[in-house]
Structure formats: C-alpha cells, structure tokens
Amino acid sequence: MPAAGLPSAGSLPRPTASQVVCRQVASAAELADHFTIRRQIFVDEQAIFAESDLDIHDHDMSAVALIGYCDGIAAGTVRLFALDPADGIWQGDRLAVLAPYRTRGLGAPLVRCAVATAAVLGGRLMSAHIQLANVRFFQRLGWETCGEREIYAGLVHQPMSIGLPPSREARATVRRLAAGVSARDL
Ligand SMILES: CC(C)(COP(=O)(O)OP(=O)(O)OC[C@H]1O[C@@H](n2cnc3c(N)ncnc32)[C@H](O)[C@@H]1OP(=O)(O)O)[C@@H](O)C(=O)NCCC(=O)NCCS
C-alpha cells in the first residue's frame, strides 16, 4: 500500500506538463514517500526483492535519499552512498520513476542530481550496477561501461561509472534541480 498522501501507480493521472524538482528528502514524510516509490518499483513491479528493498545503507542512514517530483507529485527516487570515502568513490542505486511518469523527463534529472550531490559531498567518481535495458539511458547521460556484466540482486547488470563534476558546478546543479526545472530545459 502506498503511504498516506502518495497515490498508487495505477491511480496516478497522466500529467500534462513536466515541471521537475529533484533534491534530498527533507522530512520524515518525504523519506516515507521515497521508500514507498522504491517498494512499488523494486518489490511490486520488478519483483527484484521479495518483501523489502531496504538494506543496511537505509537502516544506518549512510545513504543520501533523493526524491523527484513531477508537477508536484512525488514520482521518483534515487539514493547514493560512499563506497570508498577515502578515494571519493560513490555508488548510486534505487533509481526509480513511477510507471505513469516515465519518459516525461524525471529519471534523467534524478541521475544528474545524484551525480551532483556526490560531487558536492566530496566524491570524484560514481559507479552503479545498471539493468541492461537502461544502459543506453545512462550512456546518454555520459556514463561509461566499466567491466563485465555481473549478477546483482539476482539480475544481470552492467557496471557503469561517471567522473563527477567540480564542486562549484555540482552545487549549481543541485540548486537548480531543487528550485525546479522544465524537462525541456535539461
Ligand atoms: C529508467 C528510468 C528511471 C528512466 O526514467 P524516465 O523518467 O523515463 O527517464 P527520462 O524521461 O528522464 O528519460 C530521458 C530520455 O531517456 C529516454 N529513456 C528513458 N528510458 C530509457 C531506456 N531504458 N533506454 C533508453 N532511453 C531511455 C527517454 O525516452 C528520454 O529520451 P528523450 O530525451 O529523447 O526524450 C525508468 O524507466 C524506471 O524507473 N524504470 C524502472 C526502474 C529501473 O529500471 N530502474 C533503474 C535500475 S538500473
């Protein structure tokens, strides 16, 4: 069941415009929405996880949870955490956009927001395990494949990575995405 205030994917209206906001969750309610969206995608839709996709990075709060809004509706997520803080290596995962909001310009800014946030936090490289159907999507955002395909969470994934932007540029990106952009501006 979706959290109070968060519509289920099946009942969501198709938006007629695409004003997008992406930023770190700012309240317990937003964190609950973030977890609910992840559950709808990774447990209910993709069945990658049987009951919950939460893991140690959520429980110990080492992950930075981001949320994406499309026309005011909480419709997407991504999270990031430091894999190797000393070497500035971060991982991004749990990228998800509710089905009715896909291809409307929310997924790409969520990825850009994760990349910029990791850079602001001192990272130099972000890596991710990418489902094969999304490799092209990430390539279009500047990511490169790195290494052989692997089994991750029971599915074949392609390791990919991207060098993180300079901190000043990253801060500007984080601010711009938090203020809200039109999908066409990206
Ligand atoms: C992958 C996902 C996050 C993309 O989100 P989205 O909101 O549809 O992405 P956007 O609308 O920002 O897409 C940006 C562009 O990439 C394209 N695109 C979207 N998904 C794509 C894919 N899988 N492969 C190639 N291109 C894709 C869009 O058509 C759009 O093209 P355009 O700029 O020419 O209009 C979304 O499909 C999703 O949540 N899928 C289910 C969960 C999942 O697979 N998570 C990722 C695990 S690795």
The ligand as a Gaussian input file, in Angstrom:
#p B3LYP/6-31G(d) Opt

LIG

0 1
 C       14.992000       4.006000     -16.095000
 C       14.015000       5.063000     -15.635000
 C       14.430000       5.592000     -14.273000
 C       14.002000       6.227000     -16.646000
 O       13.182000       7.260000     -16.104000
 P       12.388000       8.264000     -17.052000
 O       11.698000       9.251000     -16.180000
 O       11.562000       7.522000     -18.025000
 O       13.584000       8.977000     -17.820000
 P       13.519000      10.351000     -18.636000
 O       12.114000      10.684000     -19.004000
 O       14.273000      11.391000     -17.892000
 O       14.305000       9.931000     -19.953000
 C       15.269000      10.764000     -20.588000
 C       15.441000      10.259000     -22.006000
 O       15.878000       8.886000     -21.967000
 C       14.938000       8.064000     -22.674000
 N       14.854000       6.804000     -21.965000
 C       14.123000       6.500000     -20.884000
 N       14.334000       5.228000     -20.501000
 C       15.234000       4.729000     -21.387000
 C       15.857000       3.461000     -21.536000
 N       15.620000       2.450000     -20.693000
 N       16.734000       3.297000     -22.558000
 C       16.999000       4.308000     -23.415000
 N       16.436000       5.532000     -23.319000
 C       15.561000       5.729000     -22.312000
 C       13.641000       8.845000     -22.676000
 O       12.817000       8.468000     -23.732000
 C       14.157000      10.262000     -22.811000
 O       14.505000      10.475000     -24.157000
 P       14.424000      11.952000     -24.835000
 O       15.408000      12.830000     -24.065000
 O       14.832000      11.723000     -26.247000
 O       13.012000      12.419000     -24.671000
 C       12.563000       4.485000     -15.562000
 O       12.265000       3.866000     -16.797000
 C       12.327000       3.487000     -14.441000
 O       12.063000       3.871000     -13.302000
 N       12.395000       2.184000     -14.745000
 C       12.091000       1.149000     -13.745000
 C       13.133000       1.053000     -12.663000
 C       14.525000       0.847000     -13.204000
 O       14.732000       0.168000     -14.199000
 N       15.487000       1.463000     -12.508000
 C       16.867000       1.503000     -12.936000
 C       17.612000       0.336000     -12.462000
 S       19.254000       0.324000     -13.188000

